[in-house]
Amino acid sequence: MTKKYKIVVGNTVAVLVSGSHTNEGGKAIPFKFTLICKRLDAADLKDALAGGETQVDEFVTNVATGWRDQRLVLEDDDTPADFCDDALAALLNISGLGMLCFAAYMKEAGAKAKN
């Protein structure tokens, strides 16, 4: 491509991650938060997924830049942890959360048909 074009899509995407986890009593506890991520273009996404060697946690770690309304990782005083590498690693250490974040990113980051 020789001509430069202006693409009218933001560089970040808000990814809604929702699901539930089961507590010790067997009750499903719902959660929902927004993961703020870098939006990869098609070529960068293809590169990130090439060969299938990228782990989902590594992918999420590379694109995530922040979060809103997250209440799964708390500070000692039970306030939600601010976004940082360690807090994201703790979130992704919850079984299944990495895959859930990855699937939500794949759903939200690309163009969608209008209903």
C-alpha atoms as one frame of an Amber mdcrd trajectory, in Angstrom:
protein
   0.000   0.000   0.000   1.619   3.248  -1.067  -0.999   5.825  -0.115  -1.559
   6.667   3.569  -5.116   6.646   4.854  -6.693   7.852   8.054  -8.502   5.020
   9.840 -11.449   6.167  11.942 -11.311   3.509  14.659  -9.960   4.177  18.131
  -6.658   2.758  19.293  -8.266   1.287  22.398 -11.343  -0.817  23.007 -13.465
  -1.315  26.131 -13.994  -5.045  26.565 -16.861  -6.148  28.804 -15.876  -9.287
  30.699 -18.700 -11.008  32.525 -19.246 -14.396  34.022 -19.549 -16.121  37.359
 -17.517 -18.181  39.748 -18.791 -20.728  42.220 -18.237 -20.102  45.925 -17.540
 -22.728  48.552 -21.281 -23.216  49.088 -21.848 -24.063  45.423 -23.555 -20.746
  44.661 -22.724 -18.987  41.377 -21.416 -15.482  42.080 -21.700 -13.199  39.042
 -19.025 -10.656  38.117 -18.663  -8.026  35.434 -15.891  -5.545  34.680 -14.475
  -3.645  31.728 -10.958  -4.372  30.524  -9.390  -1.498  28.578  -7.197  -2.863
  25.777  -5.072  -1.771  22.861  -6.936  -2.451  19.635  -4.800  -4.595  17.355
  -5.289  -4.218  13.624  -5.816  -7.338  11.530  -2.118  -7.763  10.693  -0.988
  -7.345  14.317  -3.687  -9.735  15.530  -2.603 -12.305  12.966   1.012 -11.937
  14.095   0.037 -12.263  17.760  -1.839 -15.481  17.069   0.564 -16.953  14.486
   1.678 -20.473  15.178  -0.643 -20.873  18.139   2.286 -20.433  20.534   0.893
 -17.372  22.319  -0.814 -18.266  25.581  -4.072 -16.433  26.250  -2.691 -14.923
  29.483   0.307 -13.575  27.560  -1.981 -12.142  24.868  -4.209 -10.405  27.444
  -1.157  -9.096  29.311   0.176  -7.581  26.073  -3.054  -5.771  25.134  -4.576
  -4.786  28.502  -3.894  -1.232  29.667  -6.483  -0.712  32.405  -9.826  -1.732
  33.868 -13.034  -0.331  35.313 -15.398  -1.775  37.925 -13.107  -4.740  38.649
 -13.855  -6.398  42.027 -12.129  -9.781  41.731  -8.681  -8.587  42.835  -8.774
  -6.616  46.065  -6.289  -4.793  48.260  -5.840  -5.822  51.923  -8.575  -3.330
  52.906 -11.031  -4.945  50.415 -10.927  -2.046  47.961 -10.549  -2.948  44.281
  -6.911  -3.123  43.207  -5.724  -0.472  40.790  -4.615  -1.802  37.428  -0.939
  -2.782  37.365   1.099  -5.751  36.123   0.863  -7.594  39.453  -2.895  -7.063
  39.819  -3.487  -8.195  36.223  -1.354 -11.290  36.872  -3.467 -12.030  39.963
  -6.657 -11.658  37.913  -5.344 -13.952  35.190  -4.331 -16.487  37.845  -8.034
 -17.080  38.580  -8.803 -20.266  36.698 -10.600 -19.542  33.426 -10.304 -15.734
  33.592  -7.559 -15.513  30.952  -9.658 -17.394  28.404 -12.747 -15.358  29.312
 -10.827 -12.082  28.808  -9.351 -13.359  25.532 -12.761 -14.420  24.173 -14.303
 -11.091  25.191 -11.461  -9.211  23.450 -11.896 -11.208  20.254 -15.628 -10.451
  20.318 -15.295  -6.709  20.971 -12.117  -5.624  19.169 -13.268  -6.282  15.604
 -16.044  -4.880  13.463 -19.511  -6.380  13.920 -22.637  -6.551  11.804 -25.398
  -4.206  12.893 -28.474  -5.973  14.257
